[in-house]
Amino acid sequence: MKTVFFRRVNVFTDRAFSGNPLVVVPDAVGLDVEEMQAIAREMGVSETTFVFSPTVKEATYKVRIFTPAQEIPFAGHPSLGTAFVMAELGRFPLVEPSTIIRQELPVGVLPIELEISGGEVVRVVMTQKETELGTRVTEIEDLTEALGIESLAIHRAGLPIEILSTGVPQLFVPLPTLDAVSQLRPKFFELREIERKLGVIGCCVFSLSTHDPTALAHVRFFAPNQNVREDPATGSAAGGLGAYLAVNKLLPKSGEFWIEQGEEMGRPSKIHVQVKVNKAGHPYKVKVGGSVMPAMEGSLSF
């Protein structure tokens, strides 16, 4: 029998019972792929991370990320939550006001900044991969049917449906109003097949009208191809949305904004995004950050 220790945290929130839950196994040595996948299914959250010693000298540690369905090369809230847990466990020294660590992932070694005050981590910020522009999706009949909306709603938004990546390819679908996003009732089987056909890990539906006037975008994220019907806070999609807004000339002059997500799930989340663009307006650096709250810890035997 094996026993693994785990911690569960809520990412992109400063309140209990909100944000996006994450399970972290900080000592995963000795686990094989089948065991990690089984643990991720058992935990039942959108992602579970497993931490190993780094294989490259510039990295602080190595992380593998599993959804209930499969391993994925990158995700936002697992990266931030794992860094928070490793800091809480004292796996690296904390220096105020900012500590930089480097996380090894299949997509490369990415920096994570921990903002420190009074010896505590108050916010975690990650730099995502360079933006990769995908294709525009112009055949929308199957997509609108899967989302349960009329094609007119897409046209009213006046923005393109696009595939973008700041780590993993995702589909970005603009809608014209907050109500249009909030009232979505997707047909998950059909949406899963569309995601598979397009080669994307999830569908980010958003509007530029929000509940909170300090937020720029209201987001819902669906990833049925990963056995995650809806995600309450999605760091990878937040970064991708920042790149999307930059490409479509909708980024605030400051390059910074907030995203609200998770309202429809009863797990409100708030994600901070910062995008730097070059003179041509192309995004070249995307950062995503937020608070992390401890939730529980325990052990799993199998």
Secondary structure as UniProt FT lines:
FT   STRAND          3..11
FT   TURN            16..17
FT   STRAND          20..25
FT   TURN            29..30
FT   HELIX           33..43
FT   STRAND          48..52
FT   TURN            57..58
FT   STRAND          61..66
FT   STRAND          71..72
FT   HELIX           76..88
FT   TURN            89..90
FT   STRAND          98..105
FT   TURN            106..107
FT   STRAND          108..117
FT   TURN            118..119
FT   STRAND          120..127
FT   STRAND          132..136
FT   HELIX           141..147
FT   HELIX           151..157
FT   STRAND          162..165
FT   STRAND          169..174
FT   HELIX           178..182
FT   HELIX           188..198
FT   STRAND          203..207
FT   TURN            213..214
FT   STRAND          217..223
FT   HELIX           224..226
FT   STRAND          228..231
FT   HELIX           235..247
FT   TURN            248..249
FT   TURN            253..254
FT   STRAND          256..261
FT   HELIX           263..265
FT   STRAND          269..277
FT   TURN            279..280
FT   STRAND          283..290
FT   STRAND          292..301
//
